[in-house]
Amino acid sequence: MALLLRTLLLLALALGGHQAHAGQACLVMPEEAGAFSEAAEAMGAELRSAGHRLQTFLGPLRAEDATTLNACALIITLGARTAHGIAALAPRSLVLHTLLPRSAYERLPLRPEDARRVSAIFIDQPASRQIELLRIALPEWQRVALLVGPESLDMGQRLQLAARDRRLRPALAQISDESELYPTLQRTLGEPGILLAVPDSTVYNNRTISNILLTAYHQRSPVVGFSPAYVKAGALLALYSTPAQVGQQAGEAGRLGLATGTLPAPTAPRHFRISTNPYVARSLGIQLEDPGTLRERLERSETGQ
């Protein structure tokens, strides 16, 4: 049955692409839409403010959804799973993927002709921004530990290069299985350094994060995470973009695409936030500025002011 539905969707998308109407946008959300509702609301507000219509689909898609999707000049997806589902259908509309890692976007089955029609706003921060935050927030720390898995090796290598450009000392270690995590972590933090966490479910997940934070703490090594949840759990600080920030940026990109027929190039989030844990800072003897000051300094660094 699933194969039949997919076949019908592919057929309808292939036959109906010429029916797209300017100004109509479709938002495709995963079945567990709760985590994405804030982003969806920001996207919708931005698009509707320009007079565009927006129709929301909640996965999994049905065969009859294909006709409506082809009536959309723009399709916006939320999350990696939804992005893969739409990419496999290859609609002829403009497609903007959001709230997915860069590595997930690069694995999508895209064709050369999709370059100006398909784009993305990633969930992960650019390597240069992450390393610059370390330089600003922790100027006395030179060693940066990077523990990566299969999903994050490319990001780890980009962070390694960015750290070297800033004259820091990166130590990159890769694991292929969760069983390798703790021995590798202990070796990597044998010399204290900043542990810069990256999104990778093999390394950082609900089963491992508490022990990672405890191990780093015992090694007197601060952890920099990629969500406020890490700070609550015991990381020193975190750099992240909220779903609303990504949603607004996606809405702006969608407006541009609907106006010009071309989407902006794939990019990282433009706006971001920083959270800090002053209790962890004190226990590690680290003088840490407040989140607002750190964010302002990082923004000024990026704009060259």
N, C-alpha and C positions, 0 to 999 in steps of 0.2 A: 504493500500500500504506500509506504514512504517513497519508494522508487517511482511509482506511478504519479504521485503528487508532484515530485520534483520534475518529472518529465513534462507534465502538463504546464508547470510554471515556466520551464525553459521554452516550451513552444509558444506560450502566450507572450512571453517577453520578447522573443524573436520576432513575432508577427506584429506586435503592437507598438513597437518603439516609435513609429511615425505619428502616434496619436498624442504625444506629450503636449501639454498646454503650459505656456509660460506662466509663472507665478504660483503654480501648484507644487507643494513640497510634501514629501512623505517621510515620516519619522518611524524607523523600524527599531523596536526595542526588544531585548530578550525577555523570556518568560518571567524571570525574576526581576521585574522592572523597578522595584522599590529603590534599589541603590542608584538608579539613573534618573529618578524623577526630578531631582533638582536641576540636572543638566537639561532635561527635556523642557522644563518650564522656562529656563533662560533662553534656549533656542527658539521656542515658540514665541516668546515675547518679542525677541529681536526680529523674527520674520514677519509676524503680524503687524509690527509697527511700520513696516514698509508696505503693508497691504497684501502680503502673500497669504494664501490659504495653506493650512497645514493639516494633514491627516495622519493619525498615529496608528501603527500596526504593532500588535503584541505577538511575539513569536510563540510557537512556531508558525510560519506562514502557511496558508492554505492555498490550494490551486486557484480558487476564485480571486485571491488577492492579486494575481499577476496582472489582470486587466487594469485594476486601479493603480498599481505601481507604474504601469506604462503610461498612465495619464499624468504622471508627475514629471516635471522638468528636473526636479532635484530629489534624490533619496539620501537621507542622512541615517547612518547606523550608529548605534551605541554599543560599545563592547566588542571584543575580539570575536566571540562566537557569532554574533549577528553579522559582523563584517565578512567572515568567511562564507556564511550562508548566502549573502547577497552577491559576493564576488563570484561564487560558483554559478549563479544564475546569469551573470554577464548582461545586465540590463543596459539599454542604450541611453539612459538618463545620465545627468550629472550625478556622481556618487561621492558623498563626503563621509568618510569613516572617522569616528571620534571615540575617545576614551579607550584606546587600545595601545599597547606598547609599540614602539617603533619596530621591534623585531617581529611582532605579529603582522604588522602591515607589510613588511618586506617579504613575508611568506605567502601573501595572497597571490592567487593565480591571475596576475595582471598581464595585459598585452601591451606592446609598444604604443599602439594607438590610444591606449587609455591614459597616457601621460597628462593630457590637458583636460580630461573628463573626470578622472578619479583622483581624489586627494584625501588627506587625513590631517587630523589634529591629534597628536600623540598624548598619552597620559604621562609619559616619563619626561623628566627635565633634561635639557641638553647637558652634555658632559661639561662644557665650559662653565655653565652656571653653577653646577654642583661643586666643581673644583674651586671656583672663585669664592663661593660661600665658605669653604674650608679656610681659604687664605684670609678672608675677612674676619670670620668668627674665631678661628683658632690659629692665630699667626705664629705661635710658638711651636706648633706641631708640624713636623716635616714628613713623617712617615704615614702613608695612606694604605691601609689594607683593603683589598678588593677580593671578595670571595664570590665566585660566579658558578653558575651551572649551565646546562645546555641552552636554556632560553636567553641567557644574559651575557654570553661570551663576547658578542660584538660590542655591547655596551661597556663591558669591563675593559676591552681594548681601547675604546674611545676615551674612557676615563683615565686609563693608564697614560695615553698620549697627552691628554689635557693636563694631567698632574706633572708630567715631565716638562711640559711647556712652561708651567708655573714654578719650576725648579723644586718640586716636591719629590719625595721618594716613594713611588707606588710599588706595592707588592701584590701581584696578581696571582691568585690560586684558583684552579678550577676543579670542581667535583662533577662526577657523572651520576652519582647515586647518593641518596640521603645518608647511607651508612658511612660514607667517607667524610661527612660534615665535621664532626667534632675533632677527630685527629688533625684534619687539615686546618681547622680554625685555630687550634692550639699551637700548631707550628707557625701559622701565619702571624699570630699575635705573640710569638715567643719574644719578640721585641715590641714593646708597646707602640701603638699607633692608632690613628683614627680608623675605625671600621666603617667604611662607607657602604651601606646596604643598597642593593639594587633589586628591582622586581624580578624574582625567579622562584617559582613554586617549589623547585627542588631544594633550594637553600633556605628561603625565608617563607615559612608557612605557620599555621596555627600550632603545629606539633613542635616546631623547632625554635620559635622566636624567644620564648622565655629562657631556654638554656643558652641560646646565643648571647642574649643580653647579660646573663649571669657570668658566662665565661669571659666575655669582654670586660665586664666590671672587675672580675678577679684579676684580670691581666692589666688593670688600670688603663684600659683603652676605651675612650668614648665612642659611642655608636651614633652615626648620623643616618636617620631613616628617611623613608619616602612617603610617610603619611603621619597625621597627628596621632594615630593609634600607637605608633612606635614610641612616641614621646610619653604617652600615658603609661606604656608598659615599662619604660626605663631607659629609652634612648636619650642622648643629650639634646639633640635637636633634630628637626626634620624639615625638608624642603619639599613642597608639593603645590599642586594647583587644585582648587576646589572644583567639584562638578559644575557649579554655577559659572565659574570663570571659564572653563572649557566650553560650556554651553553657549555663553555669550559670544565667545570667539567663533564658535561654529556657526552661530546665527549670522554674524557679520560676514563670514566667508560664504555662507549660503546666499545672502543678499547679493554679494558681488557676483557669484556664479549665475544667479537668475538674471542679473542685469546685463552681464557680458557674454554669457555662454561658456565661460572658462573659470575654473576654480583656482584659487591660489595654490602654490606648491605645498606639498606636505610639510608640516612644521610642528615644533614643540609648542607647549602652552606659552602664551605671551605674558600673562599675569600669574603670580604665584604668591604663596604665603610661607611663613616660617613659624614653627612652634619650637619652644625651648622648655627644658626641664631644669629649673634652678636648683632643685634638691640634688639631682645627679651632679650638676656643675659644682656645687659646694662640696659634695662628698669626694669628688675627684680633684678638688683644688683648682678648678678652672674658673677664671673670670670671664663671664659671658654677658654680652650686651643683651638688651631686651629685644624681642622679636621685631618690633616696629623699626628700631634703629638698624638692625641687621638687614631687614628688607630694603629700607631706604638706601643704605650703602651699596647693596647689591644692585639695585635698580640704577643708581648713579654710575656704577662701574660699567654696566651694560650699555648705557647711553653715552658714555665717555664724558660725563660731567664732572 
